[in-house]
């Protein structure tokens, strides 16, 4: 009976599963692979899997990429439940 109770406590540990805990566990970061491994240990990059970003032409854009820290402070009222139910 004591072995059963010890087994229950031993298996009752619950925590965050990380790569440092558990055997053969690799959490990953949901980015996917960009190629494949060969039988000789090399890595071949598949150009169809490489991420490419299409950036529009911003030549005539008046917006700037950064916001000045010297700008005026904006005060926003806190949200309430009545603000969501009433249409303004």
C-alpha positions as YAML, in Angstrom:
chain: A
units: angstrom
residues:
- id: 1
  name: UNK
  ca: [0.00, 0.00, 0.00]
- id: 2
  name: UNK
  ca: [2.83, 2.40, 0.78]
- id: 3
  name: UNK
  ca: [4.31, 1.82, -2.70]
- id: 4
  name: UNK
  ca: [1.00, 2.85, -4.26]
- id: 5
  name: UNK
  ca: [0.86, 6.05, -2.23]
- id: 6
  name: UNK
  ca: [4.50, 6.83, -3.08]
- id: 7
  name: UNK
  ca: [3.73, 6.26, -6.76]
- id: 8
  name: UNK
  ca: [0.78, 8.64, -6.64]
- id: 9
  name: UNK
  ca: [2.91, 11.40, -5.11]
- id: 10
  name: UNK
  ca: [5.77, 10.70, -7.50]
- id: 11
  name: UNK
  ca: [3.54, 11.10, -10.56]
- id: 12
  name: UNK
  ca: [1.60, 14.04, -9.16]
- id: 13
  name: UNK
  ca: [4.24, 16.62, -10.09]
- id: 14
  name: UNK
  ca: [2.80, 19.01, -12.59]
- id: 15
  name: UNK
  ca: [4.70, 21.95, -13.93]
- id: 16
  name: UNK
  ca: [5.79, 23.71, -17.06]
- id: 17
  name: UNK
  ca: [7.31, 21.31, -19.57]
- id: 18
  name: UNK
  ca: [10.60, 22.71, -20.80]
- id: 19
  name: UNK
  ca: [13.40, 21.30, -22.92]
- id: 20
  name: UNK
  ca: [15.44, 20.74, -19.75]
- id: 21
  name: UNK
  ca: [12.76, 18.51, -18.23]
- id: 22
  name: UNK
  ca: [11.57, 15.27, -19.73]
- id: 23
  name: UNK
  ca: [13.26, 12.86, -22.09]
- id: 24
  name: UNK
  ca: [13.33, 13.55, -25.81]
- id: 25
  name: UNK
  ca: [11.22, 16.67, -25.46]
- id: 26
  name: UNK
  ca: [11.87, 19.56, -27.82]
- id: 27
  name: UNK
  ca: [9.44, 22.41, -27.40]
- id: 28
  name: UNK
  ca: [10.47, 24.38, -30.47]
- id: 29
  name: UNK
  ca: [9.32, 27.87, -31.31]
- id: 30
  name: UNK
  ca: [6.74, 27.16, -34.03]
- id: 31
  name: UNK
  ca: [8.89, 28.51, -36.85]
- id: 32
  name: UNK
  ca: [9.18, 25.33, -38.90]
- id: 33
  name: UNK
  ca: [12.15, 23.99, -40.79]
- id: 34
  name: UNK
  ca: [13.86, 25.71, -43.69]
- id: 35
  name: UNK
  ca: [15.47, 22.58, -45.11]
- id: 36
  name: UNK
  ca: [16.43, 19.02, -44.25]
- id: 37
  name: UNK
  ca: [19.33, 17.03, -42.83]
- id: 38
  name: UNK
  ca: [21.33, 14.67, -45.03]
- id: 39
  name: UNK
  ca: [22.59, 11.26, -43.99]
- id: 40
  name: UNK
  ca: [26.10, 12.73, -43.66]
- id: 41
  name: UNK
  ca: [25.04, 15.33, -41.08]
- id: 42
  name: UNK
  ca: [24.88, 18.31, -43.40]
- id: 43
  name: UNK
  ca: [21.91, 20.62, -43.69]
- id: 44
  name: UNK
  ca: [20.42, 21.51, -47.08]
- id: 45
  name: UNK
  ca: [18.34, 24.70, -47.27]
- id: 46
  name: UNK
  ca: [15.21, 24.39, -49.40]
- id: 47
  name: UNK
  ca: [14.63, 27.78, -51.04]
- id: 48
  name: UNK
  ca: [10.88, 27.09, -51.30]
- id: 49
  name: UNK
  ca: [10.71, 26.98, -47.47]
- id: 50
  name: UNK
  ca: [12.73, 30.16, -46.83]
- id: 51
  name: UNK
  ca: [10.56, 33.02, -45.59]
- id: 52
  name: UNK
  ca: [10.39, 36.01, -47.89]
- id: 53
  name: UNK
  ca: [8.68, 39.27, -47.04]
- id: 54
  name: UNK
  ca: [7.03, 41.46, -49.66]
- id: 55
  name: UNK
  ca: [7.47, 45.11, -48.69]
- id: 56
  name: UNK
  ca: [5.46, 47.75, -50.57]
- id: 57
  name: UNK
  ca: [7.13, 50.78, -52.11]
- id: 58
  name: UNK
  ca: [7.14, 53.49, -49.43]
- id: 59
  name: UNK
  ca: [8.70, 56.27, -51.53]
- id: 60
  name: UNK
  ca: [5.78, 58.73, -51.20]
- id: 61
  name: UNK
  ca: [4.74, 57.78, -47.66]
- id: 62
  name: UNK
  ca: [4.57, 60.63, -45.15]
- id: 63
  name: UNK
  ca: [4.72, 58.36, -42.09]
- id: 64
  name: UNK
  ca: [7.98, 57.94, -40.22]
- id: 65
  name: UNK
  ca: [9.15, 54.71, -38.61]
- id: 66
  name: UNK
  ca: [9.75, 56.12, -35.12]
- id: 67
  name: UNK
  ca: [7.71, 58.16, -32.64]
- id: 68
  name: UNK
  ca: [9.29, 61.10, -30.89]
- id: 69
  name: UNK
  ca: [9.54, 60.95, -27.11]
- id: 70
  name: UNK
  ca: [8.87, 64.70, -27.02]
- id: 71
  name: UNK
  ca: [5.27, 64.25, -28.15]
- id: 72
  name: UNK
  ca: [2.30, 65.40, -26.09]
- id: 73
  name: UNK
  ca: [0.96, 62.98, -23.51]
- id: 74
  name: UNK
  ca: [-2.51, 61.65, -24.30]
- id: 75
  name: UNK
  ca: [-4.91, 60.93, -21.45]
- id: 76
  name: UNK
  ca: [-7.34, 58.10, -22.12]
- id: 77
  name: UNK
  ca: [-10.34, 57.42, -19.90]
- id: 78
  name: UNK
  ca: [-10.51, 53.87, -18.54]
- id: 79
  name: UNK
  ca: [-12.97, 51.53, -20.26]
- id: 80
  name: UNK
  ca: [-16.24, 50.66, -18.61]
- id: 81
  name: UNK
  ca: [-18.96, 48.16, -19.44]
- id: 82
  name: UNK
  ca: [-21.42, 50.92, -20.39]
- id: 83
  name: UNK
  ca: [-18.96, 52.28, -22.99]
- id: 84
  name: UNK
  ca: [-19.22, 48.99, -24.91]
- id: 85
  name: UNK
  ca: [-23.01, 48.81, -24.80]
- id: 86
  name: UNK
  ca: [-23.77, 52.38, -25.87]
- id: 87
  name: UNK
  ca: [-23.09, 53.54, -29.42]
- id: 88
  name: UNK
  ca: [-21.64, 57.01, -29.81]
...
